Amino acid sequence: MVLAAIAPFAVGALIAARTGTYAPVAAVPGVVFGVIAATSPALYIASAATGTAPPLAAIAHAFLLALGAFGIALAGLLLPATFLALSAVAPTTAFVMASAAIGGAALLALRRLAIELRAQWRQPSVAASVVFVVWWVATLGIAGRLWWDLADEVLS
């Protein structure tokens, strides 16, 4: 959990070091944790509405495990991304490397969340899978849009 809290700040600092603006130091963790805070209740509400929701404690536990997986994955991807970003000539490369690290860690975390939630369902159903996939696509869309806005601001 500590890595999940610290690694987004490190990614923001990496972008800030290469672009000369300090906005990413706060914006990257804001995007990461803002998307989680904004979309995670929707998954539980949609699951409960379809009758496929595990207990709230099980979903909270699954999110904590997925967030821990995100931190570990991002910490592992951060060193290669930092090397490539700092050795590159263009600041755009730093943003691309940071995007790849955040995106890769996010996909691994979503996979872990899916595994944990599947283990909590008594009988996996089509409705539960549809709810998760729709939530997954919406969450990635929101995160992608916020990340695109950050890129537009920082790189322009």
N, C-alpha and C positions, 0 to 999 in steps of 0.2 A: 504494500500500500504506500510505503514511503517513496518508492520509485515512481509510482503512478502520480504522486503529488509533485515530485521534483522534476521528472523528465520533461514535461511540457515547458517548464520554465527554461530548461537547458536548450530546448529546441528554439524557443523564442529568443534566447540570448545568442544562439548561433546565427539566426536570421538577422538580428540586430547588429551583430559584429560585421557582417558582410554588407549590409545595406546602409548603415549609418543612421538609422532611425530606431528609436527605442520602443516604439509602439508594440512590436511583436513580443516583447518580454511579458507584457500583460495580456496581449490579445490571444496568443496561442493557448495558454491555460484557460482563458475565458471561453474560447471556442470549444475546447475539449470538455471542460466541466459544465459549461452552459448547455451544450447539446445533451449531455448525459442527464442533467437536472431537468431539462425541458421535455425530453422524450421518454425517459424511463417510466414515469407514471402512466403514459399512454399505453405502454405494453401491458401493464397490469390491468388497466381499465378495459382494454379491448379483450384481453383474455377472460376477464370476469364476465364481460357482457356475452361472450360466446359460451360460457360455462366450462372453459378449459383451463382456468387459472389454478395453479398450485397455491398453497397457502402463501400469504404475503411474506412471511419470514423466509420461505424457501426461495422466493424470487429475489428478495434482498440479499440473501446469501449468494445466489448465483451472480448477481450484479457485482458483489464484492470480489468474488473469485475472478470474474471477467476483468474487473478493474485492476486487480493484481497482475493478471496475465498481460494486460495492456502495459503496465509499468515495466514489467520484466522484458517484454518484447521491445519496447521503445528504448530502454536502457541498452539493450544489446544492439539495436540498430543505430543508436546515436553516435557511437565511435566511428564506424565506417562513414556515416553521413557527414560527420564533422570533418574527417580527413578529406573527403571528396569536396566538401563545400569550401573549406579553407585553402585547398590547393588549386581551386579553380580560378579562372581569370574573371569571370562575370558573376555579379551578385545574383543573377537569375539562377545560376547553377546551385547556389546555396539554398534558394527557395525550393527548387526542384528536389534536392536531396532531403531537405526537411519534410517536404510533402510526402516523399516516398517513405520516410521513416514513420511519420505519423499515420499515413494510410496503411502501411503494412502492419503496424502495431494494432490499429483499429480493427482491421479485418481478422487478425488473430484473436483479438478480444471478443469480437462478435461470434466467432466460431466457438470459443470457449463458453460464451453465454448460451449458445444454442445447445451445446452438449450438456451443460448443467441443467438447463430447463427441461430438456428431453428426459433426463434422469428423474426429474420430479413429477412428470406426468404419469399417472397410473397406466393409462393406455394412450399412446400418442394418437392424435386424431388429425384429420385433414384440416379441420377448423383451426386447431392450435398452430399447425404449420403455416397456414395462410396468414393468420394474425402475425406470426413472427416474421414472415417474409415481407409483408406489407410494412410492418414497423421498421424492419431492417432497411428497406429501400427508402422510406421516409427519413429515417435518421441519417443515412448516408447522404441523402439529398440536402437536408438542412446543413449538415456539417460541410459538405462540398460547397454550398453556396456561401456560407460564412468564410470558408477558407479562400474561395475565389475573391471575395470582397477584400480580405486581408491582403492577398497577393496584389490586387489592383491598387490598393493604397500604398503598399510598401514599395512596389517595383516601379511605380509611375513617378 
